[in-house]
Amino acid sequence: MFWIELLSFLKGPAEPAAAATAPAAGQGIPEVPAQDYAAFGPVERVELSRIKRLSGPYLHRSWLNVPHVTQHDEADITALDAYRRELDTAAKADRDPYRVTLLAFLVKAAVSALKQFPEFNSSLAPEKDALVLKGYYNIGIAVDTPGGLVVPVVKDADRKGIVELSREFADLSGRARAGKLKPPDMQGGTFTISSLGGIGGTGFTPIVNAPEVAILGVVRSAMKPVWNGKKFKPRLMLPLSVSYDHRVIDGALAARFTRHLCHLLEDDRRLLL
């Protein structure tokens, strides 16, 4: 009897059945304690936009479930940007004017790299014991709107050229900022590009848009002195950041994928292959 009483004491009081079976909120992660901010000074409560209220749980779920790693690299886009400027000048003079931005070339490079490295165009099977390799290339494009970030998807991007992609970006961005995107416009993505080039920065860690397994983050290009073996020359360098799901992609594969992206962007002729 003494040993039974001692074991009961060491185990402590039994938990109520409801408490033992109830699922932990936030997957067991404790909530940040609430505070009375007004006790320290004046405050104002501003409601989150509808987009942020809807996207927040998805971002949180991706961050909790995906072991993120980010690979950084730089691409020399000096020649590519000169070619882009030529196309953009012609596009603005078109009967139906549009803009040719770097994003169209990024999509073409991404599709080419995804074909070379199909693991990046996949998703984990529900059982987490296999990959679902996708034979289609639907590229999500993160768009900054007054209400928050939305990600419309360019379907069958591998079948579209620079002009068609540029016109589609203009349409999707316009509808996104006007709040006219429909659910099908934001479904079916296989890889996402988040570009902050129009704002700035030197690099960042984009959150993988699960169930995708990778995302490309791009910031503003900058002119830098680059050694060519004989002397330093000014070159327009574009920082790239690829975040990936480490369960699917290891560091060596991520480095090769990112370097291949840079290789493609450093000569626009390679995008035709």
N, C-alpha and C positions, 0 to 999 in steps of 0.2 A: 504493500500500500504506500509505503514511504517513497519508493521509486516512481510510482504512478503520479503521486502528488508533486514530486520534484520535476518530472517531465512536463506536467501541466503548467507549473510555475514558469519554467524556462520558455515554453511556447508562448506564454502570455494569453490574454483573454481572446476568445474566439471572435472573429469578425462576423457581423450580421450577414446573413445569406445574400441580401440585396446588394450590400457593399462589395461582397466578394465576386459577384457576377456582373456588376455594372461596368460597362466599358469606360475606360479612362478618356476624359476629354482631351482633344489635341494629341491623340496617340501617346498619352502618358507624359507629354511635355507640360510642365506647370505653367499656368497663365501668369502674366506680369501683374503684380498686385495693383489694384485700383488706387488712385491717389486723388486727393482733393486739391487740384491745382490752384483753385481760387484762393486757397489759404496763403499762397505765396505772392499773389498779384492778380491783376485783371486778366480775364480770359474771355475767349469768344468761341462758341461751338459752331463749326461749319460742317454740314452734312457732306459725306463722300458722294461723288457723282455716281450715277447708276452703273456706269462702266466699271468704276473702281470697286463698287460693291460686288459686282458679278465676277470680275477677274481676280479679285483678291484671294478667294478660296482656291482657285485653280493654281495661282502662283505659289500659295502656301503648300498645297498638296505636292506640287512638283518639287519644291525645295526640300520637303520632308522625305520624299520617296526616292529621289534621284541623287546618288552620290556624285556631286558636281566636281569636275576639274576643268580648268581653262588653260588652253594653249595660246600663246601670243607669238605673233610674227609680223614682219613688215614686207610689203610688196612695192617694188619700184614701178610706179604707174606713170612715169614721165611721158612715155610715148603713147600710152593708152589715153591719157587725159587730153593730149593734143588732138588725137583722132576723135575723141568724144566731143571736143569743142567744135570741130568741123561739122560733125553730124548735128549738133545742137543749133548751130548757126543756120544750117539748111532747114532744120525742123521749124524754127521760129519764123522762117520766110514761107513756109508751106501754106497752101490755101486754107488748110485746117491746122493751124499752128499747134505744136506740142513741144515738150522739152525732152532732151536726151540727157539723162543724168547717169552717174556712175552706177546706180542701182541696176540698170539693165545689164551692164557688163558683169556685175557681181552675180546676178542670177544665172547668166550663161556660164560663168566660171564655176559656180556652185553645182549646176547640173552636170557639167563635165567631170568635176571631182567626185560627185556622188556615183557616177557610173564607174569610175575608176576604183572607188572605195565603197562598195554597196552596203557595208555595215552601217554607214552614216545615213542611209536611206531605209532604215528598218525600224522595227519596234520589237520589244520583248513580248513573247507569247504570254498569255495570262498565267500560265504555270511557271514562268520564269526559267524554263529549261531549254528554250529554243528562241531563235530569231525569226521574225516575219520579214523577209526581204521583199521590198515593194518594187514592182516593175513600172511604176509611174512616178512622175516628178512634179509634185505640187508644192510650190515654194510660198511659204507664208512671209508676208511683208509687214513688219511692225509700223504702224502709222500713228503719229502723235496727233490727237484731236483735242479740242477744248475740254471734252469730258474725260479724257484719259487715253490710254494706249489700246488700240485694237489691232487685230492681225488678220486682214483679208488674205485670201490664198489665190495665187496665180496658178490655175489648173494647167496641166500639160505644158509646163514651161519649156520642156525639151523640144517642143514642136514650134516654138515661136522665136522670131528674130528680134533684133534690137529695136526696130521701129514698132513692131506689134507690141512688144513688152512695154515700151515707153508710153504708147497710147493707153495700154491697159492700166499702167500705174496711175496715170492722170485720172482715169475714170474711177478706179478703186479709191484713190486718195480723196477725190472730190466727194464721192458718196459716203466715205467714212467720216469726213469732217462735217457733212450735212446730216449725219445720223441716219443714212438711208441704206446701210448694209443689211442684208438679210442673212439668217443663219447659214444657208448653203454657201454664202460668200466666204465664210470663216471656218469651213469644215474641210477635212480631207488632206490637210497639210502633211508633208513628209519631212520637211526641213524648213527652218525659219531664218530670216535675215533681219537683224535689228540695226539700223543705221542711225548714228548720231552725228554724221558728218556735217550736217548743216548747223550744228550747235557747237561742237568742239570736243575736247577731251583727248587723252592720250591712250586710253584703254579702259575696259571695264569687264565685268563678269556677267554676261547675260544668263538668265535662268532658262534651262532647257524647257521647251514647250511640250511636256509629256502628253501623250505617249511617244512623241518623237524622241530621238536619242542624242541630238546635237543641234546647236544653234550658232550662227555666225554673228558676231558683233563687230561693227565698223565705226570708227571715229574719224575725225577730220584729218585729211592728208596734210603733210607739211614738207616744205623744202629743206633738205638736209645735205651736208657735205658727205659724199660717199666715195670711198677709196676704190679706184678701178684697177689697181695694180701698179699704176705709175703716178697718179696724182688724185687729189680730191676734186670731185665734180658735183655741182648742185643737182640733186635728183628729187623728184616729188615722191615721197614715201607715204604709203598708206598702212596704218596699223590695223591688224586683224586680230580678233579674239574669238576662238572657237571653244565654247563650253560643251562638254559631252558627258554622257552617262558612263561612269567608269565600270559598271557591270558589263557593258557591251563593248566598250572601246578602251584600249590601254594607251598609255602615254606615247609609246613609239608609233602606234597607228595614227594617233591624233597629230603628232608632229609631222608625219609624212603627208597626211591629208592637208594640213594647213600650209605646208611648204608647197604642195602641189597647187593649191589655190593661188599662192603667190606666183608660182611659175607661170600659170595660165594668164594672170593679170599683167605680167611683165612683157607680154607680147600678144597683142590682140589677134594675131593670125592663129595662135594656138586655140582660140575659142571656136574656130571653124572646124577643128578636127573632131 
